[in-house]
Amino acid sequence: MTYKGYYSPSGTIFDRRAYVPTRPDTPMPPANVLVPLDGSPLADAALAEALALFDCRITVLNVLTPLDAGMSESGVLGATEGRRSVAHDRADRLVDRARDRAADADRTVETVVRTGDPAETILDYVDDHGIDRIVMGGHGGERGAVARRLLGTVATRVVGEAPVTVTVVR
């Protein structure tokens, strides 16, 4: 705790012993990290970053997107059973590969596959499962503003709406 006096922009002195909280030297480490994984090299780098930085529970989430949900940076579920099967097989391979990479680092990860809009699904998962940090890859794209081009549409939305710290790996 630090006590300081402070001044208004007009120079008026307020309580010199007003409580001004100070930031701890080291922030509290997360207990539950979410890594959205879509098969891209940047998502793989995000998983590697999370495994290297955080000694806590790490959950890998892959989101399958219905074909009618618009643009996706994840697997896409098609209208036919064959396309759905291919998308689910790809998701299984992604989460299996994540488990293998974690095992190579002497770690384990929880894996989850969900269906829906990628950004909404990530944000809902954060709210429903006590996630306190997201580590995700950023993706280039042709749509939208400069931030979307730099981060990708899913990453941009997650960064803007997540109630927790988001680390974007580029």
C-alpha atoms as one frame of an Amber mdcrd trajectory, in Angstrom:
protein
   0.000   0.000   0.000   1.158   3.465  -0.814  -0.390   6.669   0.466  -0.043
   9.698  -1.711  -1.683  13.020  -2.057  -3.008  13.790  -5.476  -3.960  16.884
  -7.336  -6.837  17.582  -9.635  -6.060  19.037 -13.068  -6.909  22.461 -11.596
  -4.243  22.015  -8.898  -6.600  21.472  -5.955  -5.092  19.117  -3.393  -7.261
  16.210  -2.349  -6.641  13.882   0.620  -2.888  13.385   0.958  -3.506   9.999
   2.502  -5.815   8.650  -0.172  -5.265   4.973  -0.733  -3.483   4.294  -4.000
  -3.021   0.568  -4.601   0.292  -0.428  -6.083   0.746  -3.228  -8.564   2.558
  -6.278  -7.299   6.043  -6.779  -8.695   4.924 -10.026 -10.272   1.343 -10.586
 -11.341  -0.436 -13.686 -10.138   0.254 -16.542 -12.559  -2.753 -18.072 -14.279
  -4.244 -21.320 -13.018  -6.172 -22.250 -16.157  -4.922 -21.370 -19.658  -6.915
 -21.886 -22.850  -5.144 -22.426 -26.181  -7.491 -22.346 -29.194  -5.951 -24.625
 -31.804  -6.869 -24.501 -35.489  -3.956 -26.332 -37.104  -2.079 -23.222 -38.194
   1.631 -22.756 -37.463   0.830 -19.759 -35.241  -1.628 -21.806 -33.180   1.066
 -24.464 -32.781   3.458 -21.724 -31.649   0.830 -20.538 -29.148   0.657 -24.030
 -27.663   4.444 -24.186 -27.403   4.447 -20.754 -25.733   1.774 -21.763 -23.223
   3.596 -24.985 -22.361   6.872 -23.116 -21.880   5.499 -20.194 -19.860   2.768
 -21.584 -17.642   2.960 -24.388 -15.114  -0.772 -24.831 -14.737  -3.751 -26.538
 -16.329  -3.764 -25.991 -20.090  -6.819 -26.717 -22.190  -6.597 -27.007 -25.964
  -9.815 -26.110 -27.788 -10.552 -26.862 -31.427 -13.712 -25.366 -32.891 -15.511
 -26.988 -35.805 -17.495 -24.415 -37.725 -20.753 -25.228 -39.505 -20.527 -24.469
 -43.217 -23.289 -21.848 -42.959 -21.517 -19.946 -40.154 -19.414 -17.811 -42.475
 -15.639 -17.555 -42.655 -13.663 -19.709 -40.281 -10.037 -20.165 -39.362 -10.851
 -23.639 -37.973 -12.220 -26.874 -39.391 -15.418 -26.498 -41.407 -18.344 -28.874
 -41.073 -19.905 -29.599 -44.432 -23.465 -30.467 -45.275 -22.682 -34.077 -46.110
 -21.765 -36.860 -43.708 -18.457 -37.332 -45.538 -17.439 -33.707 -44.999 -18.491
 -33.845 -41.345 -16.427 -36.982 -40.897 -13.381 -35.346 -42.485 -13.740 -32.279
 -40.219 -14.065 -34.439 -37.079 -11.079 -36.568 -38.115  -9.003 -33.411 -38.603
 -10.063 -32.123 -35.176  -9.102 -35.446 -33.593  -5.676 -35.293 -35.252  -5.143
 -31.717 -34.029  -5.932 -32.505 -30.401  -3.936 -35.767 -30.549  -0.965 -33.824
 -31.874  -1.393 -31.299 -29.047  -1.361 -34.132 -26.490   1.819 -35.497 -28.093
   3.530 -32.094 -28.031   2.608 -31.675 -24.378   3.943 -35.145 -23.577   7.213
 -34.254 -25.317   7.453 -31.338 -22.859   6.609 -33.634 -19.919   3.173 -32.026
 -19.611  -0.437 -32.951 -20.164  -3.199 -30.910 -21.722  -6.929 -31.235 -21.617
  -8.472 -31.325 -25.077 -11.910 -30.181 -26.155 -13.624 -30.117 -29.552 -16.705
 -27.910 -29.928 -18.910 -26.849 -32.812 -19.890 -23.232 -33.480 -18.585 -19.821
 -34.389 -14.886 -19.867 -33.361 -14.755 -16.543 -31.511 -18.092 -17.051 -29.757
 -17.177 -20.602 -28.778 -13.812 -19.484 -27.350 -15.436 -16.668 -25.368 -18.209
 -18.938 -24.084 -15.656 -21.548 -23.026 -13.719 -18.911 -21.087 -16.880 -17.837
 -19.254 -18.068 -21.385 -18.521 -14.790 -22.967 -17.376 -12.943 -20.457 -15.214
 -10.232 -19.717 -17.763  -7.947 -16.910 -16.612  -5.621 -16.581 -19.621  -5.888
 -17.223 -23.369  -2.828 -17.866 -25.523  -3.649 -17.945 -29.215  -2.112 -17.508
 -32.617  -2.840 -14.437 -34.695  -3.749 -14.893 -38.336  -3.488 -12.686 -41.360
  -6.571 -12.001 -43.378  -7.875  -9.849 -46.186 -11.011  -8.520 -44.494 -11.616
  -5.541 -42.280  -9.426  -2.989 -40.599  -5.689  -3.048 -40.049  -6.054  -4.933
 -36.735  -7.923  -7.723 -38.509  -5.185  -7.942 -41.098  -2.552  -8.120 -38.388
  -4.307 -10.492 -35.982  -7.065 -12.274 -37.867 -10.788 -11.973 -37.370 -11.097
 -14.551 -34.580  -8.100 -13.249 -32.628  -9.269  -9.657 -33.020 -12.694 -10.440
 -31.623 -11.312 -12.530 -28.749  -8.814  -9.809 -27.794 -11.584  -7.212 -27.865
 -14.192  -9.170 -25.910 -12.401 -11.592 -23.594 -12.720 -10.848 -19.877  -9.198
 -12.220 -19.299  -5.688 -11.501 -20.549  -5.087 -12.669 -24.106  -1.607 -13.344
 -25.409  -1.425 -13.365 -29.209   1.515 -15.203 -30.689   2.787 -13.882 -34.036
